[in-house]
Amino acid sequence: MRGTDKRSGDLFSYVDLEKRVRQGHPLRPIREMANTALAVLSADFAALYSGMGRPSIAPEMLLRAMLLQAFYSIRSERQLMERLEFDLLFRWFVGLGVDDPAWDHSTFSKNRDRLLEGDIAAKFLAAVLSQPRVKRLLSSEHFSVDGTLIEAWASMKSFKPKGARDDDEQGGGGRNASTDFRGETRSNDTHESTTDPDAMLYRKGSGMEAKLCFIGHGLMENRSGLIVDTRLTRVSGHAERLAALDMIEPLADRPRAITLGADRGYDAADFVEDLRTLNVRPHVAQNTNRRRSAIDRRTTRHPGYAASIRIRKRIEEAFGWIKTVAGMRKTKLRGLDKVEWAFAFTAAAYNLVRLPKLLAVSP
């Protein structure tokens, strides 16, 4: 029988939000793991807030909302607040009641910035991985490392000689004044961005355009392909290797040697020697392009080397999700600290997306 197109006009609803979300919804196990991690951080949250004044947005709610922003590729806080206003699934995940008002986007952003002071993103990533059932999935011996470019929220027009002001335009006025760079040599030594001074000019390869960007670094364990540590640095020729040493050093403090897989960009004699000093076996892809590789038969003859070279490519899956789904290809934040916070948090979001399937197949 055909249904009617007549609005019922009921004034009240007696269905609880918990019952509106089906039991098999993918967000249910993610919310459970996120809540467990947030409970661990309760003392860290308390240290960031005063005991007096008006109550602010609960940090647990704020971080759950930011997880949704990463999961659903929501571009801005303004759009996120709009979804919270009418989407019952979002309200259930965040913890808002049906009648609770959504926050103002500027209030949300201001409260988010408060969490920068406590290094909450890195602690949240660690809290997710430290849960007993998650810890069983992690390898403690085999890791991979890589870096990826994060484009800064700054245009090339903002890259001006050091000491120049924003209003020093070369022609015309307005918000998008014309600028002529022809014949001008620009480098990080003489120029900086007036929009984001922490961003630096970098060219990924020969024949490619230079961009204002940062480098995000990730350390992946090889058993399940989860990100266990992150760094974000200014661009330089040695940034990837220095960040790799910084991330792997705490994990190498054990009697038995561990392995670290990496692409051929890490094939440098000093880096390989530093790894061996830390009791880390360098499973680095050989770079034999008109040069001699620092990786010799001492390493390549073992079957584990071939396995590390094959598995280490999985870290690109994490970077692909972080940059496309979570929106970190071009960051919306300015400043090294804020971008590093966002990069670590989206790495934790990536782990939360993958964990339900991993836990379902684990014994």
Sequence and secondary structure as in RCSB ss.txt:
>XXXX:A:sequence
MRGTDKRSGDLFSYVDLEKRVRQGHPLRPIREMANTALAVLSADFAALYSGMGRPSIAPEMLLRAMLLQAFYSIR
SERQLMERLEFDLLFRWFVGLGVDDPAWDHSTFSKNRDRLLEGDIAAKFLAAVLSQPRVKRLLSSEHFSVDGTLI
EAWASMKSFKPKGARDDDEQGGGGRNASTDFRGETRSNDTHESTTDPDAMLYRKGSGMEAKLCFIGHGLMENRSG
LIVDTRLTRVSGHAERLAALDMIEPLADRPRAITLGADRGYDAADFVEDLRTLNVRPHVAQNTNRRRSAIDRRTT
RHPGYAASIRIRKRIEEAFGWIKTVAGMRKTKLRGLDKVEWAFAFTAAAYNLVRLPKLLAVSP
>XXXX:A:secstr
          S     HHHHS TT THHHHHHHHHHHHHHTHHHHHHHS SSSS    HHHHHHHHHHHHHTT  
 HHHHHHHHHH HHHHHHHT  TTS    HHHHHHHHHHGGGGTHHHHHHHHHHTSHHHHTT  SSEEEEEEEEE
E S  GGGEEETT  TT  SS  STT     TT    TTTEEESS TT EEEESSTTS EEEEEEEEEEEETTT 
 EEEEEEE   TTHHHHHHHHHHTGGG SSS EEEEE GGG  HHHHHHHHHTTEEEEE    SSS  S  HHHH
TSHHHHHHHHHGGGHHHHHHHHHHTS  SB S  SHHHHHHHHHHHHHHHHHHHHHHHHHH  
